[in-house]
C-alpha cells in the first residue's frame, strides 16, 4: 500500500493505479490538457470534478518541491497548489516506483507554448512578458531563488485585460533567509546539508546591541550558507538558503 502525505486529503485518490508507472496509466484516468516541457513524466488526472497534475520523480525532489510550493502558498505567491506526495509505490512484481507529487490543476491556465502555437498579437506578447516580470519580482521580494526560471515552468491565466503568471516547477528552487535588519552575525548554528526543523534557530544576529535568533520557517535542509560569523550584513541581505 503506498503512503500518502497530503495537506488537503482526498480519499478518492486511494483507488488510483499506484502500482503502475505513471507513463502507463490507462487513458480513462487521464485528461488531455496542454502541458509544458518537463524532464519528468507528467499526467493530468481527473477525480470526479477535480483535475490534478501528477509528476513522477525521485523522492528527495518530490519532498523538496512539495515543501517549496507549500511555502509559496503560505507567502501568497502565485504558484500551483501542492496537494500531496505519494511514496512507497511498488509495481506488480514488487519493484519500487518513484513517488508522485500531486498538485491541483490551475483552471483556465495555459503554458506559453499553447498560447504561441495559436499565434498571438504583439500586445498579447507584451502582456505575457509583463506578467512574467511581476511573478519574478514577487519571488525576489520573498527571497525565492528559482533555479529553473523559464517560460516552460510558468502558466498564464487571463486576469481581466491582462495576464497573470504562476510558477509551476519549484524543483530547483530555494527559499533564502534574509537579514531583517542590518547587524553583525554572531553565531551560525547550522552547516550546509544539515536537516532542520521548523522553528529551529539557524543563526544569531546582533543589531542595536540586541541579539536576535533567526529561525527556520519550515522543515528542510540547509543549502548554501552565504555569511560567516563576525560578518556585518545589510538589511535584506541573503544569509543562507533552506531547501
C-alpha positions as CSV (number, residue, x, y, z in Angstrom):
1,X,0.0,0.0,0.0
2,X,1.5,3.4,-1.0
3,X,2.0,6.1,1.6
4,X,0.1,9.3,1.2
5,X,1.1,12.7,2.7
6,X,-1.4,15.4,1.8
7,X,-2.1,18.9,3.1
8,X,-5.5,18.5,1.6
9,X,-6.5,14.8,1.9
10,X,-8.8,13.4,-0.8
11,X,-9.8,9.8,-0.1
12,X,-10.8,9.4,-3.8
13,X,-7.1,9.3,-4.7
14,X,-6.6,6.0,-2.9
15,X,-8.2,3.9,-5.6
16,X,-5.9,5.1,-8.4
17,X,-3.5,2.6,-10.1
18,X,-0.4,3.5,-7.9
19,X,1.2,0.2,-8.7
20,X,1.5,1.2,-12.4
21,X,4.3,3.6,-13.7
22,X,2.7,6.9,-14.4
23,X,3.6,6.7,-18.1
24,X,1.5,3.6,-18.4
25,X,-1.7,4.8,-16.6
26,X,-4.9,3.9,-18.6
27,X,-6.4,6.6,-20.8
28,X,-9.7,6.6,-19.0
29,X,-8.0,8.0,-15.9
30,X,-6.3,10.9,-17.8
31,X,-7.3,14.3,-19.1
32,X,-5.8,15.7,-22.3
33,X,-4.7,19.2,-21.3
34,X,-1.8,21.3,-22.7
35,X,1.4,21.0,-20.6
36,X,4.8,22.5,-20.8
37,X,8.1,20.8,-21.3
38,X,9.3,18.6,-18.4
39,X,12.2,16.3,-17.7
40,X,9.7,14.1,-15.7
41,X,6.6,12.1,-16.6
42,X,3.6,14.4,-16.0
43,X,0.0,13.5,-16.4
44,X,-3.3,15.2,-15.7
45,X,-5.8,13.0,-13.8
46,X,-9.5,13.6,-13.3
47,X,-11.0,12.5,-10.0
48,X,-14.8,13.2,-10.2
49,X,-14.9,17.0,-10.8
50,X,-11.3,17.7,-9.7
51,X,-8.3,17.7,-12.1
52,X,-4.8,17.1,-10.6
53,X,-1.4,17.2,-12.1
54,X,0.8,14.2,-11.2
55,X,4.5,14.3,-11.6
56,X,6.7,11.2,-11.1
57,X,10.2,12.0,-9.7
58,X,12.7,10.8,-7.2
59,X,11.8,11.0,-3.5
60,X,14.0,13.8,-2.3
61,X,13.0,16.1,-5.2
62,X,9.3,15.3,-4.6
63,X,9.5,16.3,-0.9
64,X,11.7,19.4,-1.8
65,X,9.2,20.7,-4.4
66,X,6.2,19.9,-2.2
67,X,7.6,21.9,0.7
68,X,8.6,24.9,-1.5
69,X,5.2,25.0,-3.2
70,X,3.6,25.0,0.3
71,X,5.9,27.8,1.3
72,X,4.9,29.8,-1.8
73,X,1.2,29.3,-1.0
74,X,1.8,30.4,2.6
75,X,3.6,33.5,1.4
76,X,0.7,34.3,-1.0
77,X,2.8,34.0,-4.1
78,X,1.3,32.9,-7.5
79,X,2.0,29.2,-7.9
80,X,0.3,25.9,-8.3
81,X,-1.3,24.4,-5.2
82,X,0.6,21.4,-3.8
83,X,-1.8,18.7,-2.7
84,X,0.5,15.9,-1.5
85,X,3.2,13.3,-2.2
86,X,2.6,9.6,-2.7
87,X,5.6,7.4,-1.7
88,X,6.4,3.7,-1.1
89,X,4.9,2.7,-4.5
90,X,5.8,-0.7,-5.9
91,X,4.7,-2.4,-9.1
92,X,3.1,-5.8,-9.6
93,X,6.5,-7.5,-9.3
94,X,7.3,-5.8,-6.1
95,X,9.9,-3.4,-7.7
96,X,9.9,0.1,-6.4
97,X,8.4,3.0,-8.3
98,X,9.3,6.7,-7.9
99,X,7.0,8.9,-5.8
100,X,4.4,11.1,-7.3
101,X,3.9,14.8,-6.5
102,X,0.3,15.9,-6.7
103,X,-0.7,19.5,-7.5
104,X,-4.1,20.9,-8.3
105,X,-4.6,21.9,-11.9
106,X,-4.8,25.7,-12.3
107,X,-8.1,26.1,-14.0
108,X,-8.3,28.2,-17.2
109,X,-4.4,28.4,-17.4
110,X,-2.2,27.6,-20.4
111,X,1.5,27.0,-20.9
112,X,3.2,29.6,-23.1
113,X,3.7,27.0,-26.0
114,X,-0.1,26.6,-26.3
115,X,-0.5,30.4,-26.4
116,X,2.1,30.9,-29.1
117,X,1.1,27.9,-31.2
118,X,-2.2,29.7,-31.8
119,X,-0.4,32.8,-32.9
120,X,-0.5,35.9,-30.7
121,X,-0.5,39.7,-31.3
122,X,2.4,41.8,-30.2
123,X,0.3,43.5,-27.5
124,X,-0.5,40.0,-26.1
125,X,3.2,39.1,-26.1
126,X,3.8,42.3,-24.1
127,X,1.2,41.4,-21.6
128,X,2.7,38.0,-21.1
129,X,6.1,39.5,-20.6
130,X,4.6,41.9,-18.1
131,X,3.0,39.0,-16.2
132,X,6.3,37.1,-16.1
133,X,8.1,40.2,-14.7
134,X,5.6,40.6,-12.0
135,X,6.0,37.0,-11.0
136,X,9.8,37.3,-10.9
137,X,9.6,40.5,-8.8
138,X,7.3,38.8,-6.3
139,X,9.5,35.8,-6.0
140,X,12.5,38.1,-5.5
141,X,10.8,40.0,-2.7
142,X,10.2,36.9,-0.6
143,X,13.7,35.6,-1.1
144,X,12.9,32.8,-3.5
145,X,15.6,31.6,-5.9
146,X,14.1,30.0,-8.9
147,X,16.8,27.8,-10.4
148,X,14.7,26.6,-13.4
149,X,13.2,30.0,-14.2
150,X,11.8,29.8,-17.7
151,X,8.6,30.2,-19.7
152,X,8.3,26.4,-19.7
153,X,7.8,26.3,-15.9
154,X,5.2,29.0,-16.0
155,X,1.4,29.0,-16.5
156,X,-0.5,32.0,-17.7
157,X,-4.1,32.9,-17.0
158,X,-6.2,35.8,-18.1
159,X,-6.8,38.4,-15.4
160,X,-9.3,41.0,-16.7
161,X,-7.5,42.7,-19.6
162,X,-4.1,41.4,-18.6
163,X,-2.4,38.1,-17.8
164,X,-1.3,36.6,-14.5
165,X,1.7,34.3,-14.4
166,X,2.1,31.3,-12.0
167,X,5.1,29.3,-11.0
168,X,4.7,25.6,-11.8
169,X,8.0,23.9,-11.3
170,X,9.9,24.6,-8.0
171,X,12.1,21.6,-8.2
172,X,15.4,23.6,-8.3
173,X,14.1,26.5,-6.1
174,X,15.5,27.7,-2.8
175,X,14.0,29.9,-0.1
176,X,16.5,32.4,1.2
177,X,16.7,33.6,4.7
178,X,17.4,37.3,4.7
179,X,18.6,39.7,7.4
180,X,15.6,41.5,8.8
181,X,17.8,44.4,9.8
182,X,21.5,45.5,9.5
183,X,23.7,43.8,12.0
184,X,26.5,41.5,13.0
185,X,26.4,37.7,12.5
186,X,27.4,36.5,16.0
187,X,27.0,32.7,15.6
188,X,25.9,30.3,12.8
189,X,24.3,27.2,14.3
190,X,23.9,25.1,11.2
191,X,26.0,23.9,8.3
192,X,25.4,23.1,4.6
193,X,23.5,19.9,4.1
194,X,22.1,19.8,7.6
195,X,18.5,18.7,8.2
196,X,16.5,21.2,10.2
197,X,13.1,21.6,11.8
198,X,10.5,24.4,11.6
199,X,11.3,26.9,14.3
200,X,14.9,25.8,14.8
201,X,17.4,28.6,15.5
202,X,19.7,28.9,12.5
203,X,21.9,31.9,13.5
204,X,22.2,34.8,15.9
205,X,22.2,38.3,14.5
206,X,23.2,41.2,16.7
207,X,21.6,44.6,16.0
208,X,21.4,47.7,18.1
209,X,23.1,45.8,21.0
210,X,20.4,43.1,21.0
211,X,20.9,39.5,19.9
212,X,18.1,38.2,17.6
213,X,17.5,34.5,16.9
214,X,16.7,33.8,13.3
215,X,14.6,30.7,12.9
216,X,13.7,28.3,10.1
217,X,10.3,28.9,8.6
218,X,9.8,25.1,8.0
219,X,11.4,21.7,8.0
220,X,14.1,21.3,5.3
221,X,17.8,21.1,4.5
222,X,20.3,23.9,4.7
223,X,21.6,24.8,1.2
224,X,24.3,27.4,0.9
225,X,25.5,29.4,3.9
226,X,26.4,32.8,2.5
227,X,27.8,34.5,5.5
228,X,30.4,33.9,8.3
229,X,30.4,34.6,12.0
230,X,31.8,38.1,12.6
231,X,30.5,39.4,9.3
232,X,28.5,42.6,9.1
233,X,25.4,42.3,6.9
234,X,22.9,44.7,5.4
235,X,19.1,44.6,5.8
236,X,17.6,42.0,3.4
237,X,21.0,40.5,2.6
238,X,20.8,36.8,2.0
239,X,22.2,34.8,4.9
240,X,21.5,31.2,3.9
241,X,19.1,29.1,1.9
242,X,16.6,26.5,3.0
243,X,15.8,23.7,0.6
